[in-house]
């Protein structure tokens, strides 16, 4: 059994049992309430710079198949759980959670009272943390946590965006509308695979471009729509993407998900702010103010759009979180611009909003549903 210790910036020291790779990891300690979907969560680039803690007490019970990955790699800096399953049972499983983390060079700690840590996070707000496996030096872990950079000071996008542009053709025969299939340029700020799947499965041709792509380069692809993806960190760091939205707003439809929603808000003149502990999990209730109904959504974000700052931007609130009233979606009064804070592609999570959001994308492109 490998020793392990978790240290928080407030001086808290938690000893447990290590698994995965031996080493150290620093990051913002965040919690997610989802029961399943640990493969999807760990490979979600939006968790870059964070130590991911699951509130559900047993993680890894159906193993790791690789079939549900949302990117090529494990992006969370480390994993914190009550218990990591040693003997998973599922016909698609190819390795344990321990082996997955070991292969990816990421540390994990189990034997942690995740309930108490979650309560602390909700009361105190998100804390910087350090995880050390192979050691029980709590003072060192606390010192590492205190010396680590706050998430708002880190430029994480360049670590998760694609290195060069690439094409994904729309599913043959899926486009329903006049003329040839439409093309969307997708700004990759750490995009999840299933967002791309949801777009291409509707017959939309995709050109996925790096986060620093200029408006001129985007224009050369002759897009019919600009799509801004999810991603990690503070949206104000995404300066190139903000500029791209400013450049194309009013000329072609613009839409986005999660981080992309925040970037669209910033580009149109609104403000964003850091939430106390964020929304992460597959059970977040969101009210559609236009349709007057509530959806259960999957979410992963630590920043939000400031509703009061929307005045004068042309944007209005379309969705709100039913728990705390935060902005979950916006649209423009005059332009084809809309975005949501939650994840309608729902991997993993409820699929209540998948059809609602992506069918709207098809509609603004002139396609038939």
C-alpha positions, -999 to +999 in steps of 0.1 A: +000+000+000+013+034-010+013+063+015-004+095+004-013+129+018-035+158+007-027+193+019-049+224+015-039+260+015-059+266+048-035+241+066-057+211+064-038+178+062-055+145+052-036+112+050-048+083+030-038+055+007-022+064-027-030+048-060-021+055-096+013+070-102+037+080-074+044+117-074+029+151-067+001+172-082-012+207-074-045+222-083-078+237-073-097+210-053-132+207-068-160+182-063-184+166-086-217+149-076-220+125-105-223+088-096-209+075-129-189+089-158-155+090-141-139+081-175-156+111-191-148+135-163-112+126-159-106+130-197-126+163-199-100+190-207-120+215-186-105+198-155-070+209-164-054+226-134-077+209-109-077+180-084-110+162-090-129+148-060-160+126-063-187+129-037-200+094-045-181+070-021-171+042-046-155+051-079-141+027-105-166-002-100-171-007-138-135-002-147-120+018-176-129+009-212-115+039-231-147+040-252-161+070-233-130+092-233-137+128-241-101+134-252-069+115-257-055+120-222-064+123-185-065+160-178-074+163-141-042+167-122-051+141-096-080+121-082-095+122-046-120+095-036-134+077-006-128+043-022-112+033-055-126-001-067-099-027-069-119-054-088-142-037-113-169-057-131-180-048-166-176-067-199-160-036-216-135-029-189-099-033-200-081-019-168-087-006-133-089+030-123-056+025-105-040+012-137-055+041-157-040+067-134-007+049-134-005+047-172-013+085-173+013+094-147-014+109-124-017+104-086-048+094-067-057+092-030-084+071-013-096+067+022-106+104+023-137+117+040-150+133+008-182+143+025-164+164+050-141+179+023-172+187+002-188+205+031-156+224+038-155+235+001-191+246+001-185+267+033-151+281+026-151+281-012-127+263-035-092+258-021-058+252-037-045+218-028-015+195-033-015+157-035+016+137-027+017+099-032+046+079-018+049+103+012+029+114+043+046+148+046+016+169+053+035+201+059+052+198+025+018+193+009+003+224+025+034+244+015+030+232-021-007+242-021+000+277-008+027+282-034+006+270-063-009+296-086-047+304-083-067+291-113-074+327-125-036+333-129-030+302-150-031+301-188-044+266-193-059+268-228-027+263-247-022+230-228-055+215-241-062+230-275-053+212-307-020+220-323-033+225-358-066+227-376-083+196-387-115+186-405-144+164-395-170+157-423-206+157-413-223+124-413-233+115-448-270+119-455-277+135-421-280+171-433-316+180-440-319+213-458-315+231-491-281+230-507-249+213-495-242+208-458-231+238-438-196+243-423-189+253-387-156+265-375-151+252-340-126+270-317-110+243-296-104+255-261-104+220-247-134+205-265-151+173-255-154+147-282-191+143-278-197+180-287-180+173-321-200+140-324-233+159-318-225+185-345-211+161-371-240+135-366-264+163-378-245+165-411-225+197-403-190+198-417-165+209-390-132+227-392-117+225-357-091+252-351-066+260-323-075+285-296-052+312-309-065+312-345-071+347-358-103+360-373-086+363-407-076+326-406-111+316-395-126+337-424-105+317-449-125+286-440-157+303-452-177+293-421-215+293-419-213+293-381-187+299-354-188+275-324-169+282-292-161+251-271-157+243-234-123+246-217-104+251-185-096+282-163-107+318-164-125+328-196-108+362-196-076+343-206-091+333-239-083+366-256-081+352-292-114+335-289-130+366-275-117+386-304-130+360-329-165+363-315-163+401-317-153+398-353-180+374-365-209+386-343-236+399-367-220+383-398-226+346-391-244+327-363-223+323-331-229+298-304-211+281-276-211+257-246-198+263-210-165+281-214-177+292-248-208+307-232-186+328-209-164+339-238-194+350-259-207+370-229-173+387-225-171+394-263-204+411-263-195+434-233-207+414-203-186+404-173-178+370-157-169+361-121-156+332-102-182+311-083-176+301-047-173+264-055-187+260-090-212+235-105-199+201-113-220+169-117-249+154-136-279+166-115-280+204-119-315+217-125-318+245-151-350+265-159-356+274-195-372+308-191-385+309-226-400+274-226-410+276-189-397+241-181-369+227-160-341+204-173-317+183-154-282+190-168-246+180-167-222+208-157-185+215-151-176+251-145-162+274-119-170+308-135-203+324-145-217+353-165-228+383-144-265+388-151-264+425-141-236+432-167-258+421-196-276+454-198-266+473-230-250+442-246-280+430-265-278+397-246-306+385-224-309+355-200-326+324-215-317+299-187-311+301-150-298+276-124-328+265-103-306+261-072-288+295-070-302+316-099-270+319-118-270+325-155-272+292-175-278+306-210-280+338-230-291+348-265-290+381-284-321+402-291-312+409-327-284+386-338-281+349-342-260+344-311-269+320-283-250+299-257-256+277-227-235+272-195-245+235-191-234+206-213-262+194-236-239+168-252-242+151-217-212+128-216-217+116-189-250+128-177-286+134-185-295+140-222-325+162-216-311+191-235-291+175-263-318+176-289-330+211-278-296+228-281-282+211-312-314+212-331-313+249-326-278+249-342-292+231-372-321+256-374-299+287-375-280+271-403-311+267-423-315+230-419-347+210-413-353+191-381 
